[in-house]
Amino acid sequence: MKFPAWVPAILAGLLLLLGSVFVVSEGQAAIVLNLGKVVRTDIGPGLHFKLPLIESARVFDRRLQVLSAEPERYLTSEKKDVSVDFFAIGKIENVRDFYRATGGDESIAAQRLAPIIKDALRNEINARTLQEVVSGDRAKVLAAQLVSINKGAAVLGVKIFDIRIKRIDLPTGGEVIGQVYRRMSAQRKQVASQLRAEGEELSQKIQSEADRQRAVIAAEAERDAQKLRGEGDAEAARLYAEAANRDPGFYAFQRSLEAYRAAFAGGDSVIVLERDDPFLQYMRSDR
């Protein structure tokens, strides 16, 4: 049985059509190669066409990627050894440069980026003390080097957006670790002493203010008491004078009774007087 001549032609046309269509998804970019030469680049998401058999398409992921590297050992400004584990966040910025530099292999890009980042990290750690590296702000360690890192990464068509230090390990020897712990302990003790001193100062200030207010209140109370006593004495003197003017005899009798009461207030007092002493006049007669 013979097939019609148009059947192979249709099959060949379908194959050519399938070979001329490629799809770029969201977050991807593509380049078109014509016999191995880049003829079109930075092709965005959508349905695209190319010449079958002659042109080929390479699609790359342009989303953010995490680049991990093996921990690296560095020396601080004090010539002390530390092991630093880090990762970088970046993406393909220029698809043409990325393909030309790496052949489209992301592992090659990671291998070439790692030394660039490690050199920048070495420059920062070499300029810092062990205390600054361990207890400082890790985000600032590579912030100053990010521009120079991207200059090297641009050759690979890659842009680095952030670099983070995951872990900093001290040497296994106990000397450096002991020094770091002792320094940290001294810092905490210094902070505690400062807080105690500030608390003592505040306590003394509050106590001084309370003592001052107590002295002021006591002085004001004594002043008011003196004033009231003066007013009372003046009123008493006025009343005595008024009573004396109205009935001098009764006034003298009243004053004598007060004198008796004051003289014999203890109950066991003994007073030796002459019989005709004026002090006893009201005891001798009721007139």
C-alpha positions as CSV (number, residue, x, y, z in Angstrom):
1,M,0.0,0.0,0.0
2,K,1.4,3.3,-1.1
3,F,0.9,6.5,0.9
4,P,0.0,9.7,-1.0
5,A,2.9,12.0,-1.7
6,W,1.4,14.8,0.4
7,V,1.5,12.8,3.7
8,P,5.3,12.9,4.0
9,A,5.2,16.6,3.1
10,I,2.7,17.3,5.8
11,L,4.8,15.3,8.4
12,A,7.9,17.2,7.4
13,G,6.1,20.5,7.6
14,L,4.9,19.6,11.1
15,L,8.4,18.7,12.2
16,L,9.7,21.9,10.8
17,L,7.0,23.9,12.6
18,L,7.7,22.2,15.9
19,G,11.4,22.9,15.5
20,S,10.8,26.6,14.8
21,V,8.7,27.3,18.0
22,F,10.0,27.7,21.5
23,V,8.4,29.0,24.7
24,V,9.9,31.2,27.4
25,S,8.2,31.1,30.8
26,E,7.8,33.8,33.3
27,G,11.0,34.5,35.1
28,Q,13.1,33.2,32.2
29,A,15.0,34.7,29.3
30,A,16.3,33.2,26.2
31,I,18.9,33.6,23.4
32,V,18.8,32.4,19.9
33,L,22.0,30.9,18.3
34,N,22.5,30.7,14.6
35,L,25.0,28.0,14.0
36,G,26.5,28.7,17.4
37,K,26.6,32.5,17.1
38,V,24.3,34.6,19.2
39,V,21.9,36.5,17.0
40,R,19.1,37.4,19.4
41,T,19.3,37.8,23.2
42,D,17.2,38.8,26.2
43,I,14.1,37.3,24.8
44,G,11.3,37.6,27.3
45,P,8.4,35.3,28.3
46,G,6.0,34.2,25.5
47,L,5.9,32.1,22.3
48,H,8.7,32.7,19.9
49,F,9.9,31.4,16.5
50,K,13.3,30.5,15.1
51,L,14.6,29.0,11.9
52,P,14.5,25.3,12.2
53,L,17.7,23.2,11.9
54,I,19.7,26.4,11.6
55,E,18.9,28.3,14.8
56,S,18.6,26.9,18.3
57,A,17.3,28.5,21.5
58,R,18.8,28.5,25.0
59,V,16.5,29.4,27.9
60,F,17.9,30.6,31.3
61,D,16.3,31.2,34.7
62,R,16.6,34.9,35.6
63,R,15.1,34.6,39.1
64,L,17.1,35.1,42.2
65,Q,19.4,32.2,43.0
66,V,21.3,31.3,46.1
67,L,25.0,30.7,45.7
68,S,26.6,28.6,48.4
69,A,30.3,28.0,48.9
70,E,32.6,26.0,51.1
71,P,33.7,27.6,54.3
72,E,36.9,29.6,54.0
73,R,39.6,30.3,56.5
74,Y,40.7,33.9,57.0
75,L,43.1,35.9,59.2
76,T,41.9,38.9,61.3
77,S,43.9,42.0,61.8
78,E,45.3,40.4,64.9
79,K,46.5,37.4,62.8
80,K,43.9,35.1,64.4
81,D,42.3,32.3,62.3
82,V,38.6,32.2,61.7
83,S,36.4,30.0,59.4
84,V,33.6,31.8,57.6
85,D,30.6,30.2,55.9
86,F,28.6,32.4,53.6
87,F,26.1,32.5,50.8
88,A,25.3,35.0,48.1
89,I,22.0,36.0,46.4
90,G,22.1,37.0,42.8
91,K,20.7,36.4,39.4
92,I,21.6,36.5,35.7
93,E,21.6,40.1,34.6
94,N,22.9,39.9,31.0
95,V,22.1,36.6,29.2
96,R,24.5,37.2,26.4
97,D,27.5,37.8,28.7
98,F,26.4,34.9,30.9
99,Y,26.4,32.5,27.9
100,R,29.7,33.8,26.5
101,A,31.5,33.6,29.8
102,T,30.1,30.2,31.0
103,G,28.6,28.5,28.0
104,G,25.3,28.6,29.9
105,D,26.6,26.4,32.7
106,E,25.5,27.7,36.1
107,S,28.0,25.5,38.0
108,I,30.8,27.3,36.1
109,A,29.4,30.6,37.0
110,A,29.3,29.6,40.7
111,Q,32.9,28.4,40.5
112,R,34.1,31.7,39.1
113,L,32.0,33.9,41.4
114,A,33.2,32.1,44.6
115,P,36.8,33.5,44.4
116,I,35.6,37.0,43.7
117,I,33.4,37.0,46.8
118,K,36.0,35.2,49.0
119,D,38.6,37.8,48.1
120,A,36.3,40.7,49.0
121,L,35.4,38.9,52.3
122,R,39.1,38.4,53.0
123,N,39.7,42.2,52.5
124,E,37.1,43.0,55.1
125,I,38.1,40.4,57.7
126,N,41.8,41.2,57.4
127,A,40.9,44.8,58.3
128,R,38.9,43.8,61.4
129,T,39.7,42.4,64.8
130,L,38.4,39.1,66.0
131,Q,35.9,40.8,68.3
132,E,34.5,42.9,65.4
133,V,34.2,39.9,63.2
134,V,32.5,37.7,65.8
135,S,30.3,40.2,67.7
136,G,29.9,43.0,65.1
137,D,27.2,43.6,62.6
138,R,27.7,40.9,60.0
139,A,25.6,42.6,57.4
140,K,28.1,45.4,57.3
141,V,31.1,43.2,56.7
142,L,30.6,42.9,53.0
143,A,28.4,45.9,52.3
144,A,31.4,48.0,51.4
145,Q,32.7,45.3,49.0
146,L,29.4,44.7,47.2
147,V,30.2,47.3,44.5
148,S,33.6,45.7,43.7
149,I,32.1,42.2,43.7
150,N,29.5,43.2,41.1
151,K,32.3,44.7,38.9
152,G,33.8,41.2,38.7
153,A,30.4,39.5,38.5
154,A,29.4,41.7,35.6
155,V,32.0,40.0,33.4
156,L,29.9,36.8,34.0
157,G,26.6,38.5,33.3
158,V,25.6,38.1,36.9
159,K,24.6,40.6,39.5
160,I,24.9,39.9,43.3
161,F,22.2,41.6,45.4
162,D,23.2,40.5,48.9
163,I,25.8,38.4,50.7
164,R,25.2,36.9,54.1
165,I,27.5,35.2,56.6
166,K,25.9,32.1,57.9
167,R,28.5,31.0,60.5
168,I,31.8,32.1,61.9
169,D,33.8,29.4,63.6
170,L,36.7,30.0,65.9
171,P,39.8,27.8,65.8
172,T,39.5,24.6,67.8
173,G,42.2,25.7,70.2
174,G,40.8,26.9,73.5
175,E,43.1,30.0,73.8
176,V,41.3,32.2,71.3
177,I,37.8,31.1,72.4
178,G,38.8,31.8,76.0
179,Q,40.0,35.2,75.1
180,V,36.8,36.0,73.2
181,Y,34.6,34.8,76.1
182,R,36.7,36.7,78.7
183,R,36.4,39.9,76.6
184,M,32.7,39.4,76.2
185,S,32.4,38.7,80.0
186,A,34.4,41.9,80.7
187,Q,32.1,43.9,78.5
188,R,29.0,42.5,80.2
189,K,30.4,43.3,83.6
190,Q,31.3,46.8,82.4
191,V,27.7,47.3,81.3
192,A,26.4,45.9,84.5
193,S,28.6,48.2,86.6
194,Q,27.5,51.2,84.5
195,L,23.9,50.3,85.1
196,R,24.5,49.9,88.8
197,A,26.3,53.2,89.0
198,E,23.5,54.9,87.1
199,G,20.9,53.3,89.4
200,E,22.9,54.4,92.5
201,E,23.1,57.9,91.2
202,L,19.4,58.0,90.5
203,S,18.7,56.6,94.0
204,Q,20.8,59.3,95.6
205,K,19.1,62.0,93.5
206,I,15.7,60.7,94.6
207,Q,16.8,60.5,98.2
208,S,18.2,64.0,98.2
209,E,15.0,65.3,96.6
210,A,12.9,63.5,99.3
211,D,15.1,64.9,102.1
212,R,14.8,68.4,100.7
213,Q,11.1,68.1,100.4
214,R,10.9,66.7,104.0
215,A,13.0,69.6,105.3
216,V,10.9,72.1,103.5
217,I,7.6,70.6,104.8
218,A,9.0,70.4,108.4
219,A,10.2,74.0,108.1
220,E,6.8,75.2,106.8
221,A,5.0,73.2,109.6
222,E,7.2,74.7,112.3
223,R,6.6,78.1,110.9
224,D,2.9,77.6,110.9
225,A,3.0,76.1,114.4
226,Q,5.0,79.1,115.7
227,K,2.5,81.4,114.1
228,L,-0.4,79.6,115.7
229,R,1.3,79.5,119.1
230,G,2.0,83.2,118.8
231,E,-1.6,83.9,117.9
232,G,-2.7,81.7,120.8
233,D,-0.5,83.4,123.3
234,A,-1.6,86.8,122.1
235,E,-5.2,85.7,122.4
236,A,-4.6,84.3,125.9
237,A,-2.9,87.5,127.0
238,R,-5.8,89.5,125.6
239,L,-8.2,87.3,127.5
240,Y,-6.2,87.5,130.7
241,A,-6.0,91.3,130.4
242,E,-9.7,91.5,129.8
243,A,-10.4,89.3,132.8
244,A,-8.1,91.3,135.0
245,N,-9.8,94.5,134.0
246,R,-13.3,93.1,134.7
247,D,-12.5,91.5,138.2
248,P,-9.0,91.9,139.5
249,G,-9.7,89.7,142.5
250,F,-11.0,86.8,140.5
251,Y,-8.1,87.1,138.1
252,A,-5.6,87.0,141.0
253,F,-7.4,83.9,142.4
254,Q,-7.3,82.2,139.0
255,R,-3.7,82.8,138.6
256,S,-2.9,81.6,142.0
257,L,-4.8,78.3,141.4
258,E,-2.8,77.8,138.2
259,A,0.4,78.4,140.2
260,Y,-0.7,75.8,142.8
261,R,-1.5,73.3,140.0
262,A,1.9,73.8,138.4
263,A,3.8,73.7,141.7
264,F,2.1,70.4,142.9
265,A,1.8,68.8,139.5
266,G,4.1,65.9,140.4
267,G,2.1,64.9,143.5
268,D,5.2,64.4,145.6
269,S,6.6,68.0,145.6
270,V,7.6,69.6,148.9
271,I,7.7,73.4,149.2
272,V,9.0,75.1,152.4
273,L,7.6,78.6,152.8
274,E,7.0,81.0,155.6
275,R,3.5,81.0,157.1
276,D,2.8,84.6,156.0
277,D,4.1,84.1,152.5
278,P,1.8,85.7,149.9
279,F,1.8,82.4,147.8
280,L,-0.3,80.8,150.5
281,Q,-2.8,83.5,150.9
282,Y,-5.7,81.6,149.3
283,M,-5.0,78.6,151.4
284,R,-5.4,80.5,154.6
285,S,-8.7,82.2,153.9
286,D,-11.4,82.1,151.3
287,R,-11.7,85.8,151.1
